[in-house]
């Protein structure tokens, strides 16, 4: 997590009662630890290559109209059970297709093929 100015936001290990305000200010019982940088990107749908396999979305700019809520849990837009079931079905279908493509013809299939040739 970065603070404003792209500096790492560090909280002392002995800090107690860590609070985060809606504007991103991080405070502990002894003092303020810093301010979380809230940023956005011009084009959210156009990732660009970064280091190794990492991707980024260009230069961040200060986000407007965004707030931070402490203690909230973000919902996922993925339904893991449905996605795992779908992946298992795709894997089964691939296996069936592979088996049918490499299977030897049965006696009735050989008979039909022989009649087509004759």
N, C-alpha and C positions, 0 to 999 in steps of 0.2 A: 504494500500500500504506500502510495506516495503522498507526501505533503505538498503544499504549494511550492513551486520552484523546483519540482522534480527531485526533491531531497527525500530520503526514506523517513517515514514517520516512525519514530521509536518511542516506546513507552517503557519507563524503568521497570525492572523485574520486581521491585518491591512496592510497586504502585498498588493502591487500593481504591475501590469505588471509581472505576473508570466509567466516564459518561461521554456520550457523543450527542451533541446538539443537532438540531435540524440543519444548521448551516455548515456542519462538518467539523466544528471545534471539538477536539478531544481533550478532556480534562481528567486529572487524577486528583486524589485527595491533597497531595502537596502542592501541585501547580498545574498549569496548562501544558499539555504535551505537544500540541500542534494543531494544525488545521488540515483536514483531508481535502485534497484537490478533487473537485467535482468537474469532470470534463465530458465533452461530447466530440463527435467526429462529423465532418462535413458529409461524408457518404458512408453510412453504416453498412452498406451492402457490397462494398468494393475493397476487400482485404488485399493488402500488398505484401510481397515477400519480405520477411524480416531475417533475423539470424536463424540459421538452421531451418527447422520446421515451423518456427514461429511466424505469425502473420500479424500485421498491424493495419490500421485503417487511416493512415496519414497522420498529420499533425493534429493533436488535440487542441480544442479551444474551450474556454470556460463555458460550462453548461449554464443555461438559464432556466428558471422554473423547476429546478430539481431540488429535492430535499432528502435528507438522510433520516431514517427512523431507527432508533436503537431498539434492539430486542425483537425485531421482526424477522421472519423467515421468508425468503423468496420462494414462490411456487415454481415448479418446473413446467416447461411447456412440452415435456416428453412424458408419455405414459409407459413406464418400463415394462410392465407385464404385457401390454398389447404389442410393443415393439419386439420383445423377446419371442412371443408367440409367432409373430409375423416372420421373424428371422428363421425360426425353426421350420415353418412351413416352406419358406423359400429354399432352405437347405434340403428338405425332403424332396421337393419338386426337382431340384437339380440332380439329386441322387437318382431319382426315378428316370429322368431323361438320360443320364449317363448310362444307366443299366440297359435301358431300351435301345440305346444307340450301339452298344457293344454286344448285345445279346445275340446268340445264334438263332436262326429261324427255326421255328417248330415244324413238325411234319406237315400240318395243313398249310403253313406259309410256304414251305418248299414246294408243295404240290401246286399252289397258285402261281408261284414264280415259274415252275416248269411249264405250266399251261400257257403263260404269257410268252415264253420263249418259243414254244412250238407253233 
